[in-house]
Amino acid sequence: MEQELALRPFVPAKDFEVSKAFYQALGFAVTLQDDQIAILKLGSFSFILTKFYTPEAAENMMLQLMVRNVETWWARVTDADLVAKFGAKPPRAPAMQPWGMKVGFLFDPSGVLWHVAEALF
């Protein structure tokens, strides 16, 4: 059986350059880019930012980023000043959720919702 290497979701961008800068402000690095997509990577996680955009796709997309310490990672969100610099909706600081995980919530400039969650393992 072949070993799986990665799962990379396609994330829509209403304004490609603004979204790319948003993710770079959070520490993601652009590893490959052309005029339609950019592959962004942070640690072992990566995704494909695409110029394709519809409000229905962006505003109904949720991604979860699992981190070892959500409070430490959340400092990136605070330091990046996402609302002022990118026009993103205000993030919600990490809090324990009813399902037993500590999670912070942030929206990218296109409306994609990210759950930054502390790994339980």
C-alpha positions as CSV (number, residue, x, y, z in Angstrom):
1,M,0.0,0.0,0.0
2,E,1.3,3.5,-0.9
3,Q,2.0,5.9,2.0
4,E,0.1,9.1,2.1
5,L,2.2,12.3,2.0
6,A,-0.1,15.2,2.5
7,L,-3.7,16.6,2.4
8,R,-3.8,20.2,1.0
9,P,-7.1,21.9,0.9
10,F,-7.8,24.6,-1.7
11,V,-8.6,27.9,0.2
12,P,-10.4,30.6,-1.8
13,A,-9.1,34.2,-1.8
14,K,-11.3,37.2,-2.7
15,D,-8.2,39.3,-3.0
16,F,-5.2,37.0,-3.6
17,E,-2.4,39.4,-2.6
18,V,-4.2,40.5,0.6
19,S,-4.9,36.9,1.6
20,K,-1.4,35.8,0.9
21,A,0.0,38.7,3.1
22,F,-2.5,37.7,5.8
23,Y,-1.1,34.2,6.0
24,Q,2.4,35.3,5.8
25,A,1.8,37.6,8.8
26,L,0.8,34.5,10.7
27,G,4.1,32.8,9.8
28,F,3.1,30.8,6.7
29,A,5.8,30.7,4.0
30,V,5.0,30.7,0.2
31,T,6.7,27.6,-1.2
32,L,5.4,27.7,-4.7
33,Q,3.4,30.3,-6.7
34,D,2.0,31.1,-10.1
35,D,-0.6,33.6,-11.3
36,Q,-3.5,31.4,-9.9
37,I,-2.3,29.7,-6.8
38,A,0.2,29.9,-3.9
39,I,1.2,27.0,-1.7
40,L,1.6,28.1,1.9
41,K,3.3,26.1,4.5
42,L,3.8,26.3,8.3
43,G,5.6,23.4,9.9
44,S,4.0,20.2,8.6
45,F,0.8,21.9,7.5
46,S,0.2,23.4,4.1
47,F,-2.6,24.5,1.9
48,I,-3.2,25.9,-1.6
49,L,-4.4,29.5,-1.7
50,T,-6.4,30.0,-4.9
51,K,-7.8,33.0,-6.8
52,F,-11.0,31.1,-7.2
53,Y,-13.6,32.8,-4.9
54,T,-17.3,32.7,-4.3
55,P,-18.8,34.0,-1.0
56,E,-20.7,30.6,-0.6
57,A,-17.4,28.7,-0.7
58,A,-15.4,31.0,1.5
59,E,-18.0,31.7,4.1
60,N,-18.8,28.0,4.6
61,M,-15.2,26.7,4.8
62,M,-13.7,25.8,8.1
63,L,-10.1,24.6,8.7
64,Q,-8.6,23.3,11.9
65,L,-4.9,23.9,12.7
66,M,-3.7,21.7,15.5
67,V,-0.9,23.2,17.7
68,R,0.9,22.0,20.8
69,N,0.2,25.2,22.8
70,V,-2.7,27.3,21.6
71,E,-1.8,30.3,23.9
72,T,1.7,30.5,22.5
73,W,0.4,30.2,18.9
74,W,-2.3,32.8,19.6
75,A,0.4,35.4,20.2
76,R,0.9,35.3,16.4
77,V,-2.7,36.3,15.9
78,T,-2.5,39.1,18.4
79,D,0.9,40.4,17.1
80,A,-0.3,40.3,13.5
81,D,-3.2,42.8,14.2
82,L,-5.3,41.1,11.5
83,V,-8.4,43.3,11.8
84,A,-6.5,46.6,11.3
85,K,-4.1,45.4,8.6
86,F,-6.3,43.0,6.6
87,G,-9.9,43.9,7.3
88,A,-10.6,40.5,8.8
89,K,-13.4,39.9,11.3
90,P,-12.2,40.1,14.9
91,P,-10.7,36.8,16.1
92,R,-12.0,35.1,19.2
93,A,-9.3,34.2,21.8
94,P,-8.8,30.6,22.8
95,A,-11.3,29.1,25.2
96,M,-12.3,25.6,26.3
97,Q,-15.1,24.4,24.1
98,P,-17.9,22.0,25.1
99,W,-16.3,19.2,23.1
100,G,-13.2,19.3,25.3
101,M,-10.7,21.2,23.2
102,K,-9.2,24.7,23.8
103,V,-9.8,26.6,20.5
104,G,-9.3,30.1,19.1
105,F,-11.2,31.2,16.1
106,L,-10.1,33.6,13.3
107,F,-11.4,34.5,9.9
108,D,-9.2,35.3,6.9
109,P,-10.0,38.3,4.7
110,S,-12.2,36.2,2.5
111,G,-14.3,34.8,5.4
112,V,-12.7,31.4,5.8
113,L,-13.0,30.3,9.4
114,W,-9.9,28.8,11.1
115,H,-10.1,26.8,14.3
116,V,-6.7,27.0,16.0
117,A,-6.9,24.1,18.5
118,E,-4.6,22.7,21.1
119,A,-3.8,19.1,20.4
120,L,-5.0,16.6,23.0
121,F,-2.4,14.0,22.1
